[in-house]
């Protein structure tokens, strides 16, 4: 009896497991897991793309970057001349250099010059004769050049005679303008910690407290913008012909020379052996491989296209006479 009951229970369970009710149940958890995986995958791809297109400024400038900034000095009311180009010391050139005309080139060569290390203090320490700390500043040069050149000025020191702020104690400041329309931002308490940035304007000053620090001169800013523009245009390496000139620039290294605009001359294919006649010569350039030589400008002779074609007899008119 017990075996019969057990057999019936097993048969009933088997019938229930394969019933339409069981088969009709959807695997909700499986679909939910699949949807979650897809959502996470899309989110990770988006985040990776965003990070690539918007790199963190904390790691900039990276090694190999090429930025430019404008820099000036105002010591006791005297705007110093543009800082000369950084001299090469023992055959080595640092990554943060002055290129002259009041422009700093920010191009880290090693990790110690990149990222958060690319500061005004590092630039000052790598420039011979220059000094910048939270309490001292020195514009490099010979003392004979003026009362503010080649001398170290310390916090609270009075400005020397012959300067605009003579007799007034000064403080060391480093002020930056991040954009042409930005307001001045002072590196509070520690000028050397000012981080360098692309197209930044900086003035290092030793002035009485409360005196407004001027922006770098327009000549320095213009030189910086020219350097930025030159660096951007230099990346392509090719000059674009004027619009509508009809001139086509030959491929680099082809050896073909583009004729002047409006000359009417056509540049022959590279390697054809044909020479383009001078503009206005009236001579037509023969087709490549024809074997004909281009006549000299002004000769009046046209290319016959046959190397051994006989010339017309010059004595015909004489015999008739």
C-alpha positions as CSV (number, residue, x, y, z in Angstrom):
1,X,0.0,0.0,0.0
2,X,2.8,2.4,0.9
3,X,4.6,1.7,-2.3
4,X,1.5,2.4,-4.3
5,X,1.0,5.8,-2.5
6,X,4.7,6.6,-3.2
7,X,4.4,5.8,-6.8
8,X,1.3,8.0,-7.1
9,X,3.1,10.9,-5.4
10,X,6.1,10.6,-7.8
11,X,3.8,10.4,-10.8
12,X,1.9,13.4,-9.6
13,X,5.2,15.4,-9.1
14,X,6.5,14.5,-12.5
15,X,3.2,15.5,-14.1
16,X,3.3,18.8,-12.3
17,X,6.9,19.6,-13.3
18,X,6.2,19.2,-16.9
19,X,2.8,20.9,-16.8
20,X,1.9,24.0,-18.8
21,X,1.8,26.0,-15.5
22,X,5.5,25.4,-14.9
23,X,6.5,25.9,-18.5
24,X,4.6,29.2,-18.6
25,X,6.7,30.8,-15.8
26,X,9.2,33.4,-17.1
27,X,12.8,33.4,-15.8
28,X,12.5,36.9,-14.3
29,X,15.8,36.7,-12.4
30,X,17.7,35.7,-15.6
31,X,16.3,38.6,-17.6
32,X,16.9,41.0,-14.7
33,X,20.5,39.9,-14.5
34,X,21.0,40.3,-18.2
35,X,19.5,43.8,-18.2
36,X,21.7,44.8,-15.2
37,X,24.9,43.6,-17.0
38,X,24.0,45.6,-20.2
39,X,23.3,48.8,-18.2
40,X,26.6,48.4,-16.3
41,X,28.5,47.8,-19.5
42,X,27.0,50.9,-21.2
43,X,27.8,53.0,-18.1
44,X,31.4,51.9,-18.0
45,X,31.9,52.6,-21.7
46,X,30.4,56.1,-21.3
47,X,32.6,56.8,-18.2
48,X,35.7,55.7,-20.0
49,X,35.0,57.9,-23.0
50,X,34.3,60.9,-20.8
51,X,37.5,60.5,-18.9
52,X,39.4,60.3,-22.2
53,X,37.8,63.4,-23.5
54,X,38.0,65.3,-20.2
55,X,41.3,64.5,-18.6
56,X,41.8,65.5,-15.0
57,X,43.6,68.9,-14.8
58,X,45.5,67.5,-11.8
59,X,47.7,65.5,-14.1
60,X,48.3,68.3,-16.6
61,X,50.6,69.3,-18.1
62,X,51.7,65.9,-19.0
63,X,55.2,65.0,-20.2
64,X,55.4,66.1,-23.9
65,X,52.8,68.8,-23.5
66,X,53.5,72.2,-25.1
67,X,51.9,75.2,-23.3
68,X,52.7,78.9,-23.4
69,X,52.2,81.6,-20.8
70,X,53.0,85.4,-20.5
71,X,55.2,86.6,-17.6
72,X,56.3,90.0,-16.3
73,X,58.0,91.5,-13.3
74,X,57.0,94.6,-11.4
75,X,59.6,95.6,-8.8
76,X,58.8,98.7,-6.8
77,X,56.7,100.2,-9.6
78,X,59.2,99.4,-12.3
79,X,58.0,97.0,-15.0
80,X,61.2,95.1,-15.9
81,X,62.2,94.2,-19.5
82,X,61.0,90.9,-20.9
83,X,62.8,88.0,-19.4
84,X,65.5,86.7,-21.8
85,X,65.5,83.2,-23.2
86,X,66.6,80.5,-20.7
87,X,70.3,79.8,-21.3
88,X,71.5,76.3,-21.7
89,X,73.4,75.1,-18.7
90,X,75.9,72.2,-19.1
91,X,74.2,71.2,-22.3
92,X,70.8,70.7,-20.6
93,X,67.6,72.6,-21.2
94,X,64.8,72.3,-18.6
95,X,61.2,71.7,-19.5
96,X,59.9,75.0,-18.1
97,X,61.8,77.8,-20.0
98,X,61.6,81.3,-21.1
99,X,61.7,81.8,-24.9
100,X,62.1,85.5,-24.7
101,X,59.6,88.4,-25.3
102,X,58.0,87.6,-21.9
103,X,56.8,84.1,-22.9
104,X,57.2,80.9,-20.8
105,X,57.2,77.6,-22.7
106,X,55.7,74.9,-20.5
107,X,56.9,71.6,-22.0
108,X,57.7,69.1,-19.2
109,X,60.5,66.6,-20.2
110,X,60.3,64.4,-17.1
111,X,57.6,63.6,-14.5
112,X,59.2,65.9,-11.9
113,X,58.3,68.8,-14.2
114,X,54.8,67.6,-15.0
115,X,51.4,67.8,-13.4
116,X,51.3,69.5,-10.0
117,X,55.1,70.0,-10.2
118,X,54.8,72.5,-13.0
119,X,54.8,75.6,-10.8
120,X,56.1,79.1,-11.0
121,X,58.6,78.2,-8.2
122,X,60.1,75.4,-10.3
123,X,60.4,77.7,-13.3
124,X,62.2,80.3,-11.1
125,X,64.6,77.7,-9.6
126,X,65.6,76.5,-13.1
127,X,66.3,80.0,-14.5
128,X,69.8,81.1,-13.7
129,X,70.0,84.2,-11.4
130,X,66.2,84.3,-10.7
131,X,64.8,83.8,-7.2
132,X,61.3,83.4,-5.9
133,X,60.0,82.4,-2.4
134,X,57.1,83.4,-0.3
135,X,59.3,86.2,1.2
136,X,61.9,87.0,-1.5
137,X,62.2,87.8,-5.2
138,X,65.0,88.6,-7.6
139,X,64.8,89.6,-11.2
140,X,67.9,88.3,-12.9
141,X,70.5,90.5,-14.5
142,X,73.4,92.8,-13.8
143,X,73.0,95.3,-11.0
144,X,74.3,98.0,-13.3
145,X,71.1,97.7,-15.3
146,X,69.1,99.5,-12.6
147,X,68.2,99.6,-8.9
148,X,65.7,96.8,-9.2
149,X,67.8,94.4,-11.4
150,X,70.0,91.6,-9.9
151,X,69.0,92.5,-6.3
152,X,67.1,90.3,-3.9
153,X,64.1,92.1,-2.3
154,X,62.8,90.7,1.0
155,X,59.3,91.0,2.6
156,X,59.1,94.3,4.4
157,X,62.1,95.8,2.7
158,X,61.8,99.4,1.5
159,X,62.0,100.1,-2.2
160,X,65.2,101.9,-3.2
161,X,65.7,105.4,-4.4
162,X,65.0,106.0,-8.1
163,X,61.9,103.8,-8.1
164,X,58.3,104.8,-8.2
165,X,57.6,103.4,-4.7
166,X,60.9,104.5,-3.1
167,X,60.9,104.4,0.7
168,X,57.8,102.1,0.9
169,X,58.0,98.6,2.2
170,X,57.0,95.9,-0.2
171,X,55.5,92.4,-0.2
172,X,56.1,89.5,-2.6
173,X,53.2,88.6,-4.8
174,X,52.4,86.3,-7.8
175,X,49.2,87.2,-9.6
176,X,47.6,85.3,-12.5
177,X,44.9,85.9,-15.1
178,X,43.6,82.6,-16.5
179,X,41.8,84.2,-19.5
180,X,41.8,87.6,-21.2
181,X,38.6,88.6,-19.4
182,X,39.4,86.9,-16.1
183,X,39.9,88.9,-12.8
184,X,43.2,88.8,-11.1
185,X,43.9,85.8,-8.8
186,X,46.6,86.1,-6.2
187,X,48.7,83.1,-5.1
188,X,47.9,83.7,-1.4
189,X,50.9,83.4,0.9
190,X,53.0,81.2,-1.4
191,X,53.9,82.6,-4.8
192,X,56.1,79.7,-5.8
193,X,53.1,77.3,-5.5
194,X,51.3,79.0,-8.4
195,X,50.6,76.3,-10.9
196,X,51.4,77.1,-14.6
197,X,48.6,76.8,-17.2
198,X,48.2,77.2,-20.9
199,X,47.7,80.8,-22.1
200,X,48.0,82.1,-18.6
201,X,49.2,85.6,-17.7
202,X,51.4,86.1,-14.7
203,X,53.0,89.0,-12.9
204,X,55.6,88.6,-10.2
205,X,55.6,91.7,-8.1
206,X,57.3,93.4,-5.2
207,X,55.0,96.3,-4.3
208,X,53.6,98.1,-1.3
209,X,50.6,96.4,0.2
210,X,47.4,97.5,-1.4
211,X,48.9,98.6,-4.7
212,X,47.3,97.0,-7.7
213,X,49.5,94.5,-9.6
214,X,49.4,95.2,-13.4
215,X,48.9,92.6,-16.0
216,X,51.8,91.6,-18.3
217,X,52.3,94.1,-21.1
218,X,50.4,93.8,-24.3
219,X,53.7,92.9,-26.1
220,X,54.2,89.9,-23.9
221,X,50.6,88.7,-24.3
222,X,50.8,89.2,-28.1
223,X,54.0,87.2,-28.2
224,X,52.4,84.4,-26.2
225,X,49.4,84.2,-28.6
226,X,51.8,84.2,-31.6
227,X,53.6,81.2,-30.1
228,X,50.4,79.4,-29.5
229,X,49.2,80.0,-33.0
230,X,52.6,79.0,-34.5
231,X,52.5,75.7,-32.5
232,X,49.0,75.0,-33.7
233,X,49.8,75.7,-37.4
234,X,53.1,73.8,-37.2
235,X,51.3,70.6,-36.4
236,X,50.0,70.2,-40.0
237,X,53.4,71.0,-41.7
238,X,51.8,71.9,-45.0
239,X,50.8,75.3,-46.4
240,X,47.3,75.6,-47.9
241,X,47.1,77.3,-51.3
242,X,44.9,80.4,-51.6
243,X,41.2,79.7,-52.2
244,X,40.3,79.9,-55.9
245,X,43.9,80.1,-57.1
246,X,43.5,76.9,-59.1
247,X,46.9,75.7,-57.8
248,X,47.2,72.2,-56.5
249,X,49.8,71.4,-53.9
250,X,51.9,68.3,-54.9
251,X,52.3,65.5,-52.5
252,X,55.1,65.9,-50.0
253,X,58.4,64.6,-51.2
254,X,57.2,64.2,-54.8
255,X,59.9,66.7,-56.1
256,X,57.3,68.6,-58.1
257,X,57.2,72.4,-57.8
258,X,53.8,74.2,-57.8
259,X,53.8,77.0,-60.4
260,X,52.8,80.5,-59.3
261,X,49.1,81.2,-59.0
262,X,47.7,82.5,-62.3
263,X,50.7,81.6,-64.4
264,X,48.7,79.2,-66.6
265,X,51.4,76.6,-66.3
266,X,50.5,73.0,-65.4
267,X,52.8,71.0,-63.3
268,X,53.7,67.7,-65.1
269,X,53.3,64.4,-63.3
270,X,56.2,63.4,-61.0
271,X,58.8,61.3,-62.9
272,X,57.5,62.2,-66.4
273,X,60.8,63.8,-67.3
274,X,59.0,66.9,-68.7
275,X,60.1,70.4,-67.6
276,X,57.5,73.1,-67.1
277,X,58.4,76.1,-69.3
278,X,58.7,79.5,-67.7
279,X,55.5,81.5,-67.4
280,X,54.7,83.5,-70.5
281,X,57.1,81.6,-72.8
282,X,54.2,80.5,-75.1
283,X,55.6,77.0,-75.2
284,X,53.4,74.0,-74.4
285,X,54.6,71.3,-72.2
286,X,54.6,68.0,-74.2
287,X,52.8,64.9,-72.8
288,X,54.8,62.7,-70.5
289,X,56.7,60.0,-72.5
290,X,56.3,61.7,-75.9
291,X,60.1,62.0,-76.2
292,X,59.8,65.6,-77.2
293,X,61.9,68.3,-75.5
294,X,60.4,71.5,-74.4
295,X,61.8,74.4,-76.5
296,X,63.4,77.3,-74.7
297,X,61.3,80.3,-73.8
298,X,61.0,82.8,-76.6
299,X,62.5,80.5,-79.3
300,X,59.2,80.6,-81.2
301,X,59.6,76.9,-82.0
302,X,56.9,74.4,-81.3
303,X,57.5,70.8,-80.3
304,X,56.9,68.5,-83.3
305,X,56.4,65.4,-81.2
306,X,58.9,63.5,-83.5
307,X,62.5,63.4,-82.6
308,X,63.9,63.2,-86.2
309,X,61.3,65.3,-88.2
310,X,63.0,67.1,-91.1
311,X,63.1,70.9,-91.1
312,X,61.5,72.9,-93.9
313,X,63.9,74.0,-96.6
314,X,65.0,77.5,-96.2
315,X,66.1,77.8,-99.8
316,X,62.6,77.6,-101.5
317,X,62.0,81.3,-101.6
318,X,65.5,81.9,-102.9
319,X,65.1,79.6,-105.9
320,X,61.9,81.2,-107.0
321,X,63.6,84.6,-107.0
